[in-house]
Amino acid sequence: MANSEKEIIWYKVLDNKKDLPEGRVKTVTAKHKGICLAHFEGKFSALDNKCPHQGGPLGEGSIENGMLRCPWHGWDFHPCTGLPPGGYDDGIETFAVKEENEAIYVGLEEEVPHETTVSDIMVETMVNWGVTKVFGMVGHSNLGFADAMKRQERKGNLNFYGIRHEGAASFAASAYGKLTGKPAACFSIAGPGATNLYTGLWDAKVDRAPLLALTGQVATQVVGTGNFQEVDLVQAFNTVAEFNHRVQSDSRHAELMSLAIKHALLRRDVSHLTFPDEIQERKAKPHAKAKGPKNRITALDIAPPKEAAAEAIDLIKKARRPLIIMGHGAKFSKQAIIAFAEELNAPVVTTFKGKGLIADSHPLGCGVLGRSGTPIASWFMNESDLLIVFGASFSNHTGITPKKPIIQIDFDPLALSKFHQVEVAVWGEISRTLELFNQEIKVAHNSIDHRSEIEERWQIWKAEKQKRIHETSADGLSSIVVFDAMNRLAPKDAVMCVDVGNNAYSFGRYFEPENHDFLMSGYLGSIGFALPAAIGAYAAVGDSRPVVAVAGDGGVCQYLAEITTLVKYKMPVKLIILNNHELGKISKEQRAGEFDVWKTSLTNPDFAEFARSCGAWGKQIKDSEALDEAMKELFDQKGPGVLEIITDVNLI
């Protein structure tokens, strides 16, 4: 029995005693304490809710033959005294109870002040390093770490976004890293929660986005026994995580978190820490303190080797028709590259992943190169006498020709001449490298002014697009009509998140960027990316910029429930769904491979109605006459909105 001279604090646990009938028990909470409240023989009693054997919730049990039976293993205790039959010494602690005005109160001693835990130290270190956005799901094997994040969120230092599927969490964190160059965290329980993160982690890894994965784990003492939800997560994440460790009781906890984030930043890769259940709530070591990034990361503005720079400058000075190609790796140096292009009067194209690094309206902008690109970009590549490539990976999708002389500039030495030898491979930070180039080419270069030719090629392409706009069908709108409307009506500074499939190809070809940023699942090409990516993008930009997601019906269904996440956190994301009731890209590939079209048709919900049922704005249109007005309505919404457009799979 609990008798204490300490001050007792009374907590209301039942508004009306009639809510718990005679002979019943229920679980209630007093402050943070779980209580089994029993009504037996006309008396209310309060017992610790945890059975002493495995912590079974006694408030979910029942009173049988005058005894309270644990719902897990059937062990009996007296409903008032907490004592077991037979004189055993494993009874349950009881607490004082009183009735006032028909309400039931439980008396507890004042809670002991919170003591700093290992999780507190690690979360504070994470925040100090600038990782302040976390996407994930709280569950039974990560509660201690979640509690530490709660304390930081209440201080205003962290934002936690609870998602509906852990795959959406890792995609959101990946998108955040791609947009900002800084890591966000994704968070899960052990077992299936952690394995659900896997696809998004690979998306971040192959697109060189920094990301921190945090997973719960079963208690160390049961590892290896086939325990419920036990997966060897260090082994499981070995191929995807550059930094991959289990947190132990004797780890240097602040240092471990610091190293995880440092690896994510410097390697532009995935770091993973997994937290056994018992470690999360362990009291921190005396004098343990959180750490931060001060003097832990050196400046990264590495200058290229003199010989490589000199060779590149010599080629640039001689070129008459140089072409500049920007890949996603050039994202944070785009202004310096554009200034360099303006000095040379050289046309600029981008890879699909680099879409929007230069506006299509810029006098030197020529759109996207490759399968998702424009004929303007391919024209200037074919007509060039030198390719100057910044931060591109030379994927087949982009199709940078090896038949032209190439200067390749990249921060990653392994990316240089990765697939074939180039004329000059320049290892260095792009902006620093351009400083050296500019010092020399301002003296002399032979590049012609391409502006009038670029304008001419744009006029040819725009005339071709106008012809395609008039292609109609009774089955739905054409993609070009949709993207033509987006060119006119979408916010000019939005973050655009695009999915995988025919919608992405049409997006790359027809959407004309201004001051946009673009997020996509580039090398992994994972369907379902757009909607979770928009969550990550909103976490990065907040209300300072619009966020728009474009998806096909096949992709959006993978994480459709995340519309509720938009509503819950009041994210004013605008989702445009091109619904052709088919995995159209796969059907196209089956035809191209001379296979039968098989198993690509889709049965879809009414996406607009689904959005409305979630609390978002939603509208469906089926004809082009309604398109402009519906898109204006979408972008006028203050909160999240979904515009579903019925499209023809054959008009892409």
FILOLO-53990 format. One record per residue (C-alpha): residue number from 1; x, y, z. Coordinates in steps of 0.2 Angstrom, whole numbers, plus 5000, padded with zeros to 4 digits. Layout:
N
> seq, u, v, w
> NUM, X, Y, Z;
...
! end
This chain:
652
> seq, u, v, w
> 1, 5000, 5000, 5000;
> 2, 5006, 5018, 4997;
> 3, 5008, 5028, 5012;
> 4, 5019, 5044, 5011;
> 5, 5022, 5059, 5021;
> 6, 5025, 5069, 5004;
> 7, 5012, 5081, 4998;
> 8, 4998, 5072, 4988;
> 9, 4992, 5080, 4972;
> 10, 4974, 5076, 4967;
> 11, 4970, 5072, 4949;
> 12, 4953, 5071, 4941;
> 13, 4952, 5054, 4932;
> 14, 4933, 5052, 4930;
> 15, 4921, 5066, 4927;
> 16, 4906, 5056, 4933;
> 17, 4907, 5040, 4944;
> 18, 4892, 5033, 4934;
> 19, 4904, 5031, 4919;
> 20, 4912, 5016, 4927;
> 21, 4899, 5003, 4932;
> 22, 4900, 4992, 4947;
> 23, 4911, 4977, 4943;
> 24, 4921, 4985, 4930;
> 25, 4939, 4992, 4927;
> 26, 4946, 5005, 4915;
> 27, 4963, 5013, 4911;
> 28, 4964, 5032, 4916;
> 29, 4979, 5043, 4917;
> 30, 4984, 5055, 4932;
> 31, 4997, 5067, 4926;
> 32, 5009, 5054, 4917;
> 33, 5004, 5039, 4928;
> 34, 4994, 5025, 4920;
> 35, 4980, 5020, 4933;
> 36, 4969, 5005, 4933;
> 37, 4953, 5012, 4941;
> 38, 4942, 4999, 4948;
> 39, 4924, 4999, 4954;
> 40, 4921, 4984, 4966;
> 41, 4909, 4981, 4980;
> 42, 4903, 4999, 4979;
> 43, 4921, 5006, 4981;
> 44, 4932, 5015, 4969;
> 45, 4951, 5010, 4970;
> 46, 4966, 5015, 4960;
> 47, 4980, 5003, 4956;
> 48, 4996, 5004, 4945;
> 49, 4991, 5000, 4928;
> 50, 5006, 4988, 4924;
> 51, 5005, 4970, 4929;
> 52, 5021, 4966, 4938;
> 53, 5025, 4951, 4925;
> 54, 5026, 4959, 4908;
> 55, 5018, 4976, 4911;
> 56, 5001, 4970, 4905;
> 57, 4988, 4984, 4905;
> 58, 4976, 4979, 4920;
> 59, 4964, 4993, 4915;
> 60, 4960, 4982, 4900;
> 61, 4956, 4967, 4911;
> 62, 4941, 4961, 4920;
> 63, 4934, 4957, 4937;
> 64, 4930, 4938, 4938;
> 65, 4925, 4929, 4954;
> 66, 4930, 4944, 4964;
> 67, 4947, 4946, 4957;
> 68, 4955, 4958, 4944;
> 69, 4962, 4947, 4930;
> 70, 4977, 4953, 4919;
> 71, 4972, 4953, 4901;
> 72, 4989, 4946, 4895;
> 73, 4992, 4931, 4906;
> 74, 4977, 4929, 4917;
> 75, 4986, 4933, 4934;
> 76, 4974, 4938, 4947;
> 77, 4974, 4953, 4960;
> 78, 4961, 4959, 4972;
> 79, 4953, 4975, 4964;
> 80, 4955, 4985, 4980;
> 81, 4971, 4980, 4988;
> 82, 4981, 4974, 4973;
> 83, 4986, 4958, 4982;
> 84, 4987, 4942, 4973;
> 85, 4979, 4926, 4980;
> 86, 4990, 4913, 4989;
> 87, 5001, 4925, 4998;
> 88, 5013, 4929, 4984;
> 89, 5023, 4945, 4986;
> 90, 5021, 4952, 4968;
> 91, 5006, 4963, 4972;
> 92, 5002, 4980, 4964;
> 93, 5004, 4997, 4971;
> 94, 4988, 5006, 4975;
> 95, 4984, 5025, 4977;
> 96, 4972, 5036, 4987;
> 97, 4955, 5039, 4979;
> 98, 4942, 5052, 4984;
> 99, 4925, 5057, 4977;
> 100, 4919, 5075, 4975;
> 101, 4903, 5081, 4966;
> 102, 4901, 5064, 4958;
> 103, 4919, 5065, 4950;
> 104, 4933, 5053, 4955;
> 105, 4951, 5059, 4960;
> 106, 4967, 5049, 4962;
> 107, 4980, 5056, 4974;
> 108, 4999, 5054, 4969;
> 109, 5015, 5061, 4976;
> 110, 5022, 5075, 4966;
> 111, 5032, 5069, 4951;
> 112, 5051, 5069, 4952;
> 113, 5058, 5082, 4941;
> 114, 5064, 5076, 4924;
> 115, 5082, 5070, 4923;
> 116, 5092, 5072, 4907;
> 117, 5092, 5056, 4897;
> 118, 5103, 5049, 4883;
> 119, 5089, 5054, 4871;
> 120, 5089, 5072, 4878;
> 121, 5107, 5074, 4875;
> 122, 5106, 5067, 4857;
> 123, 5091, 5077, 4852;
> 124, 5098, 5093, 4858;
> 125, 5114, 5089, 4849;
> 126, 5104, 5086, 4833;
> 127, 5095, 5103, 4835;
> 128, 5112, 5111, 4838;
> 129, 5118, 5105, 4821;
> 130, 5102, 5112, 4813;
> 131, 5092, 5096, 4811;
> 132, 5076, 5104, 4816;
> 133, 5063, 5095, 4805;
> 134, 5058, 5077, 4808;
> 135, 5045, 5067, 4799;
> 136, 5039, 5051, 4806;
> 137, 5028, 5040, 4817;
> 138, 5029, 5038, 4836;
> 139, 5027, 5020, 4842;
> 140, 5031, 5008, 4856;
> 141, 5049, 5005, 4852;
> 142, 5054, 5024, 4850;
> 143, 5044, 5032, 4864;
> 144, 5059, 5038, 4874;
> 145, 5067, 5047, 4860;
> 146, 5050, 5054, 4855;
> 147, 5048, 5061, 4872;
> 148, 5065, 5070, 4871;
> 149, 5059, 5077, 4854;
> 150, 5043, 5083, 4862;
> 151, 5053, 5093, 4875;
> 152, 5063, 5102, 4861;
> 153, 5047, 5105, 4851;
> 154, 5039, 5113, 4866;
> 155, 5054, 5125, 4867;
> 156, 5051, 5130, 4849;
> 157, 5067, 5122, 4843;
> 158, 5060, 5108, 4832;
> 159, 5045, 5103, 4821;
> 160, 5039, 5085, 4821;
> 161, 5027, 5080, 4807;
> 162, 5017, 5064, 4810;
> 163, 5014, 5055, 4794;
> 164, 5003, 5041, 4789;
> 165, 5017, 5029, 4782;
> 166, 5035, 5029, 4786;
> 167, 5039, 5029, 4767;
> 168, 5032, 5046, 4766;
> 169, 5043, 5051, 4780;
> 170, 5059, 5046, 4771;
> 171, 5053, 5054, 4755;
> 172, 5049, 5070, 4764;
> 173, 5066, 5070, 4772;
> 174, 5074, 5067, 4755;
> 175, 5065, 5081, 4747;
> 176, 5070, 5093, 4761;
> 177, 5088, 5088, 4758;
> 178, 5087, 5090, 4740;
> 179, 5079, 5107, 4741;
> 180, 5090, 5115, 4755;
> 181, 5107, 5105, 4755;
> 182, 5104, 5101, 4774;
> 183, 5098, 5086, 4782;
> 184, 5081, 5083, 4790;
> 185, 5077, 5067, 4800;
> 186, 5064, 5053, 4797;
> 187, 5059, 5043, 4812;
> 188, 5051, 5026, 4815;
> 189, 5049, 5011, 4826;
> 190, 5059, 4995, 4825;
> 191, 5055, 4981, 4812;
> 192, 5042, 4986, 4799;
> 193, 5042, 5005, 4803;
> 194, 5061, 5005, 4799;
> 195, 5060, 4994, 4784;
> 196, 5046, 5006, 4777;
> 197, 5059, 5020, 4777;
> 198, 5070, 5010, 4765;
> 199, 5064, 5017, 4748;
> 200, 5065, 5035, 4753;
> 201, 5083, 5032, 4760;
> 202, 5089, 5025, 4743;
> 203, 5081, 5040, 4735;
> 204, 5091, 5052, 4745;
> 205, 5107, 5042, 4743;
> 206, 5107, 5041, 4724;
> 207, 5102, 5059, 4722;
> 208, 5115, 5064, 4735;
> 209, 5104, 5072, 4747;
> 210, 5109, 5073, 4766;
> 211, 5097, 5063, 4777;
> 212, 5097, 5057, 4795;
> 213, 5087, 5041, 4799;
> 214, 5082, 5038, 4817;
> 215, 5074, 5021, 4821;
> 216, 5069, 5013, 4837;
> 217, 5074, 4995, 4841;
> 218, 5069, 4981, 4853;
> 219, 5078, 4980, 4869;
> 220, 5096, 4974, 4868;
> 221, 5092, 4959, 4880;
> 222, 5080, 4951, 4867;
> 223, 5091, 4954, 4851;
> 224, 5094, 4938, 4842;
> 225, 5079, 4929, 4850;
> 226, 5067, 4931, 4837;
> 227, 5058, 4944, 4847;
> 228, 5042, 4953, 4841;
> 229, 5047, 4966, 4827;
> 230, 5065, 4962, 4829;
> 231, 5076, 4966, 4813;
> 232, 5094, 4968, 4813;
> 233, 5093, 4986, 4807;
> 234, 5112, 4990, 4807;
> 235, 5114, 4975, 4795;
> 236, 5098, 4980, 4785;
> 237, 5103, 4998, 4782;
> 238, 5122, 4993, 4778;
> 239, 5120, 4996, 4760;
> 240, 5110, 5012, 4761;
> 241, 5118, 5022, 4775;
> 242, 5135, 5029, 4774;
> 243, 5135, 5031, 4793;
> 244, 5126, 5017, 4802;
> 245, 5127, 5013, 4821;
> 246, 5117, 5006, 4835;
> 247, 5117, 5017, 4850;
> 248, 5124, 5008, 4866;
> 249, 5124, 5013, 4884;
> 250, 5143, 5017, 4884;
> 251, 5142, 5026, 4867;
> 252, 5149, 5044, 4867;
> 253, 5131, 5050, 4864;
> 254, 5133, 5068, 4858;
> 255, 5148, 5063, 4848;
> 256, 5139, 5049, 4839;
> 257, 5125, 5061, 4834;
> 258, 5137, 5074, 4829;
> 259, 5147, 5061, 4818;
> 260, 5130, 5055, 4810;
> 261, 5125, 5073, 4805;
> 262, 5143, 5077, 4799;
> 263, 5144, 5062, 4788;
> 264, 5126, 5066, 4780;
> 265, 5132, 5084, 4777;
> 266, 5149, 5081, 4770;
> 267, 5145, 5065, 4760;
> 268, 5128, 5071, 4755;
> 269, 5122, 5054, 4760;
> 270, 5111, 5044, 4772;
> 271, 5116, 5043, 4791;
> 272, 5107, 5030, 4802;
> 273, 5106, 5028, 4821;
> 274, 5095, 5015, 4829;
> 275, 5091, 5016, 4848;
> 276, 5087, 5000, 4858;
> 277, 5072, 5003, 4869;
> 278, 5081, 5003, 4886;
> 279, 5094, 5015, 4880;
> 280, 5082, 5029, 4876;
> 281, 5076, 5033, 4893;
> 282, 5093, 5029, 4902;
> 283, 5099, 5044, 4912;
> 284, 5113, 5053, 4904;
> 285, 5131, 5052, 4912;
> 286, 5135, 5065, 4924;
> 287, 5142, 5081, 4916;
> 288, 5136, 5075, 4899;
> 289, 5132, 5089, 4887;
> 290, 5125, 5091, 4870;
> 291, 5137, 5096, 4856;
> 292, 5136, 5107, 4840;
> 293, 5145, 5111, 4824;
> 294, 5157, 5125, 4829;
> 295, 5174, 5121, 4822;
> 296, 5168, 5104, 4817;
> 297, 5166, 5107, 4798;
> 298, 5179, 5116, 4787;
> 299, 5175, 5127, 4773;
> 300, 5172, 5118, 4757;
> 301, 5176, 5131, 4744;
> 302, 5190, 5120, 4736;
> 303, 5199, 5127, 4722;
> 304, 5203, 5115, 4707;
> 305, 5221, 5109, 4703;
> 306, 5230, 5123, 4693;
> 307, 5234, 5111, 4678;
> 308, 5216, 5106, 4676;
> 309, 5210, 5124, 4677;
> 310, 5222, 5130, 4664;
> 311, 5217, 5116, 4652;
> 312, 5199, 5120, 4654;
> 313, 5202, 5139, 4652;
> 314, 5212, 5136, 4636;
> 315, 5198, 5125, 4628;
> 316, 5185, 5138, 4633;
> 317, 5194, 5153, 4625;
> 318, 5196, 5143, 4609;
> 319, 5177, 5138, 4608;
> 320, 5165, 5147, 4596;
> 321, 5150, 5137, 4601;
> 322, 5152, 5132, 4619;
> 323, 5136, 5124, 4628;
> 324, 5134, 5125, 4647;
> 325, 5125, 5110, 4655;
> 326, 5119, 5111, 4673;
> 327, 5115, 5096, 4683;
> 328, 5107, 5095, 4700;
> 329, 5124, 5096, 4708;
> 330, 5125, 5114, 4702;
> 331, 5110, 5119, 4711;
> 332, 5118, 5130, 4724;
> 333, 5130, 5138, 4712;
> 334, 5117, 5142, 4698;
> 335, 5119, 5161, 4699;
> 336, 5138, 5160, 4697;
> 337, 5135, 5148, 4682;
> 338, 5122, 5160, 4674;
> 339, 5134, 5174, 4676;
> 340, 5148, 5164, 4668;
> 341, 5136, 5160, 4653;
> 342, 5132, 5178, 4651;
> 343, 5150, 5182, 4650;
> 344, 5152, 5169, 4636;
> 345, 5135, 5173, 4628;
> 346, 5133, 5154, 4628;
> 347, 5117, 5144, 4629;
> 348, 5113, 5135, 4645;
> 349, 5103, 5118, 4646;
> 350, 5099, 5108, 4661;
> 351, 5097, 5090, 4665;
> 352, 5080, 5084, 4670;
> 353, 5085, 5084, 4689;
> 354, 5092, 5102, 4686;
> 355, 5076, 5108, 4678;
> 356, 5073, 5126, 4683;
> 357, 5091, 5131, 4687;
> 358, 5089, 5144, 4673;
> 359, 5073, 5151, 4668;
> 360, 5066, 5146, 4651;
> 361, 5063, 5165, 4649;
> 362, 5081, 5169, 4651;
> 363, 5089, 5174, 4634;
> 364, 5102, 5160, 4636;
> 365, 5090, 5147, 4643;
> 366, 5086, 5132, 4632;
> 367, 5077, 5120, 4643;
> 368, 5080, 5102, 4648;
> 369, 5091, 5090, 4638;
> 370, 5086, 5072, 4636;
> 371, 5071, 5061, 4636;
> 372, 5061, 5073, 4646;
> 373, 5067, 5088, 4637;
> 374, 5065, 5100, 4623;
> 375, 5071, 5100, 4605;
> 376, 5080, 5117, 4609;
> 377, 5092, 5109, 4621;
> 378, 5096, 5095, 4609;
> 379, 5099, 5107, 4595;
> 380, 5112, 5117, 4604;
> 381, 5121, 5101, 4610;
> 382, 5122, 5095, 4592;
> 383, 5128, 5112, 4586;
> 384, 5141, 5115, 4600;
> 385, 5160, 5113, 4599;
> 386, 5162, 5112, 4618;
> 387, 5152, 5105, 4632;
> 388, 5155, 5113, 4649;
> 389, 5146, 5102, 4662;
> 390, 5143, 5107, 4680;
> 391, 5137, 5095, 4693;
> 392, 5129, 5082, 4681;
> 393, 5129, 5063, 4682;
> 394, 5129, 5059, 4663;
> 395, 5114, 5047, 4665;
> 396, 5107, 5039, 4649;
> 397, 5091, 5049, 4653;
> 398, 5100, 5065, 4649;
> 399, 5110, 5059, 4635;
> 400, 5125, 5070, 4635;
> 401, 5135, 5065, 4620;
> 402, 5153, 5059, 4622;
> 403, 5156, 5064, 4604;
> 404, 5160, 5083, 4609;
> 405, 5174, 5089, 4618;
> 406, 5169, 5090, 4637;
> 407, 5175, 5100, 4652;
> 408, 5167, 5092, 4668;
> 409, 5167, 5101, 4684;
> 410, 5161, 5092, 4700;
> 411, 5164, 5093, 4719;
> 412, 5165, 5073, 4719;
> 413, 5181, 5066, 4711;
> 414, 5172, 5050, 4708;
> 415, 5159, 5058, 4697;
> 416, 5173, 5064, 4685;
> 417, 5175, 5054, 4669;
> 418, 5163, 5041, 4678;
> 419, 5157, 5033, 4662;
> 420, 5169, 5038, 4649;
> 421, 5185, 5049, 4648;
> 422, 5182, 5068, 4646;
> 423, 5194, 5080, 4639;
> 424, 5196, 5090, 4655;
> 425, 5190, 5084, 4672;
> 426, 5190, 5098, 4685;
> 427, 5189, 5093, 4703;
> 428, 5183, 5108, 4714;
> 429, 5169, 5118, 4721;
> 430, 5159, 5125, 4707;
> 431, 5158, 5143, 4713;
> 432, 5177, 5143, 4717;
> 433, 5181, 5136, 4700;
> 434, 5171, 5149, 4691;
> 435, 5181, 5163, 4700;
> 436, 5196, 5156, 4691;
> 437, 5188, 5154, 4674;
> 438, 5180, 5171, 4675;
> 439, 5197, 5179, 4678;
> 440, 5204, 5172, 4662;
> 441, 5189, 5173, 4650;
> 442, 5186, 5191, 4653;
> 443, 5202, 5194, 4644;
> 444, 5198, 5185, 4628;
> 445, 5186, 5172, 4621;
> 446, 5179, 5167, 4604;
> 447, 5161, 5162, 4609;
> 448, 5148, 5170, 4597;
> 449, 5133, 5178, 4604;
> 450, 5119, 5164, 4604;
> 451, 5104, 5175, 4609;
> 452, 5096, 5177, 4593;
> 453, 5098, 5159, 4588;
> 454, 5091, 5154, 4605;
> 455, 5076, 5165, 4602;
> 456, 5073, 5158, 4585;
> 457, 5073, 5140, 4591;
> 458, 5061, 5144, 4605;
> 459, 5049, 5152, 4592;
> 460, 5050, 5135, 4582;
> 461, 5046, 5125, 4598;
> 462, 5032, 5136, 4604;
> 463, 5024, 5135, 4587;
> 464, 5025, 5116, 4588;
> 465, 5017, 5116, 4605;
> 466, 5003, 5127, 4599;
> 467, 4999, 5113, 4586;
> 468, 4999, 5100, 4600;
> 469, 4987, 5110, 4611;
> 470, 4973, 5108, 4598;
> 471, 4974, 5089, 4599;
> 472, 4958, 5084, 4608;
> 473, 4950, 5068, 4614;
> 474, 4934, 5063, 4621;
> 475, 4943, 5052, 4634;
> 476, 4951, 5067, 4643;
> 477, 4963, 5082, 4641;
> 478, 4980, 5081, 4634;
> 479, 4995, 5084, 4645;
> 480, 5001, 5099, 4635;
> 481, 4985, 5108, 4638;
> 482, 4987, 5105, 4657;
> 483, 5005, 5111, 4657;
> 484, 5000, 5126, 4646;
> 485, 4988, 5131, 4659;
> 486, 5001, 5129, 4673;
> 487, 5013, 5140, 4663;
> 488, 5000, 5154, 4664;
> 489, 4993, 5151, 4681;
> 490, 5005, 5143, 4693;
> 491, 5014, 5154, 4705;
> 492, 5031, 5159, 4697;
> 493, 5041, 5156, 4713;
> 494, 5034, 5139, 4718;
> 495, 5043, 5123, 4723;
> 496, 5037, 5110, 4711;
> 497, 5037, 5092, 4716;
> 498, 5034, 5080, 4702;
> 499, 5031, 5061, 4702;
> 500, 5037, 5047, 4690;
> 501, 5028, 5042, 4674;
> 502, 5021, 5050, 4659;
> 503, 5016, 5066, 4670;
> 504, 5035, 5068, 4673;
> 505, 5040, 5067, 4655;
> 506, 5027, 5080, 4650;
> 507, 5031, 5091, 4665;
> 508, 5049, 5091, 4659;
> 509, 5045, 5095, 4641;
> 510, 5031, 5107, 4643;
> 511, 5032, 5116, 4659;
> 512, 5042, 5132, 4657;
> 513, 5051, 5137, 4674;
> 514, 5054, 5155, 4680;
> 515, 5059, 5156, 4698;
> 516, 5054, 5138, 4702;
> 517, 5063, 5125, 4712;
> 518, 5060, 5107, 4706;
> 519, 5060, 5091, 4716;
> 520, 5059, 5073, 4709;
> 521, 5065, 5056, 4712;
> 522, 5079, 5057, 4700;
> 523, 5091, 5042, 4699;
> 524, 5079, 5030, 4709;
> 525, 5064, 5035, 4699;
> 526, 5052, 5030, 4713;
> 527, 5034, 5032, 4710;
> 528, 5024, 5040, 4723;
> 529, 5037, 5054, 4727;
> 530, 5027, 5070, 4723;
> 531, 5015, 5071, 4738;
> 532, 5027, 5066, 4752;
> 533, 5040, 5078, 4744;
> 534, 5028, 5092, 4745;
> 535, 5027, 5089, 4764;
> 536, 5046, 5090, 4765;
> 537, 5046, 5106, 4754;
> 538, 5033, 5114, 4765;
> 539, 5043, 5110, 4780;
> 540, 5058, 5119, 4772;
> 541, 5050, 5135, 4765;
> 542, 5034, 5137, 4776;
> 543, 5023, 5150, 4770;
> 544, 5037, 5160, 4761;
> 545, 5034, 5151, 4745;
> 546, 5020, 5141, 4737;
> 547, 5022, 5122, 4735;
> 548, 5014, 5112, 4721;
> 549, 5014, 5093, 4718;
> 550, 5011, 5086, 4701;
> 551, 5007, 5067, 4701;
> 552, 4998, 5054, 4690;
> 553, 4985, 5043, 4697;
> 554, 4997, 5028, 4699;
> 555, 5009, 5038, 4709;
> 556, 4997, 5047, 4720;
> 557, 4988, 5032, 4726;
> 558, 5004, 5025, 4735;
> 559, 5003, 5039, 4748;
> 560, 4986, 5046, 4746;
> 561, 4982, 5046, 4764;
> 562, 4996, 5059, 4766;
> 563, 4982, 5072, 4761;
> 564, 4977, 5071, 4779;
> 565, 4994, 5076, 4784;
> 566, 4993, 5092, 4774;
> 567, 4976, 5095, 4782;
> 568, 4982, 5091, 4800;
> 569, 4997, 5103, 4799;
> 570, 4988, 5116, 4788;
> 571, 5000, 5114, 4774;
> 572, 4994, 5124, 4759;
> 573, 5001, 5112, 4746;
> 574, 4992, 5112, 4730;
> 575, 4991, 5094, 4722;
> 576, 4987, 5092, 4703;
> 577, 4983, 5074, 4699;
> 578, 4983, 5069, 4680;
> 579, 4971, 5054, 4680;
> 580, 4971, 5043, 4665;
> 581, 4966, 5027, 4674;
> 582, 4981, 5019, 4669;
> 583, 5000, 5016, 4672;
> 584, 5002, 5025, 4656;
> 585, 5021, 5025, 4656;
> 586, 5022, 5006, 4658;
> 587, 5009, 5003, 4644;
> 588, 5020, 5013, 4633;
> 589, 5035, 5003, 4637;
> 590, 5026, 4987, 4634;
> 591, 5021, 4993, 4617;
> 592, 5039, 4998, 4613;
> 593, 5045, 4981, 4619;
> 594, 5032, 4973, 4607;
> 595, 5023, 4965, 4622;
> 596, 5005, 4965, 4625;
> 597, 4998, 4979, 4636;
> 598, 4994, 4970, 4652;
> 599, 4989, 4974, 4670;
> 600, 4991, 4993, 4669;
> 601, 4973, 4998, 4670;
> 602, 4968, 5006, 4686;
> 603, 4952, 5008, 4696;
> 604, 4953, 5025, 4705;
> 605, 4943, 5034, 4718;
> 606, 4936, 5051, 4715;
> 607, 4951, 5060, 4720;
> 608, 4943, 5077, 4723;
> 609, 4929, 5069, 4733;
> 610, 4943, 5060, 4743;
> 611, 4952, 5076, 4746;
> 612, 4936, 5084, 4753;
> 613, 4933, 5069, 4764;
> 614, 4950, 5073, 4772;
> 615, 4946, 5091, 4775;
> 616, 4955, 5098, 4759;
> 617, 4948, 5108, 4745;
> 618, 4945, 5096, 4730;
> 619, 4938, 5098, 4712;
> 620, 4938, 5086, 4697;
> 621, 4937, 5092, 4679;
> 622, 4935, 5083, 4663;
> 623, 4935, 5096, 4649;
> 624, 4947, 5110, 4644;
> 625, 4934, 5124, 4645;
> 626, 4934, 5122, 4664;
> 627, 4953, 5120, 4666;
> 628, 4958, 5138, 4668;
> 629, 4944, 5142, 4681;
> 630, 4947, 5127, 4691;
> 631, 4966, 5130, 4692;
> 632, 4963, 5148, 4697;
> 633, 4952, 5141, 4711;
> 634, 4965, 5129, 4716;
> 635, 4979, 5142, 4718;
> 636, 4967, 5154, 4727;
> 637, 4964, 5142, 4741;
> 638, 4972, 5146, 4758;
> 639, 4974, 5128, 4763;
> 640, 4978, 5112, 4755;
> 641, 4969, 5108, 4738;
> 642, 4968, 5094, 4725;
> 643, 4963, 5097, 4707;
> 644, 4960, 5081, 4698;
> 645, 4961, 5082, 4679;
> 646, 4954, 5068, 4668;
> 647, 4967, 5065, 4655;
> 648, 4969, 5055, 4639;
> 649, 4984, 5042, 4641;
> 650, 4988, 5044, 4623;
> 651, 4990, 5063, 4623;
> 652, 5006, 5066, 4632;
! end
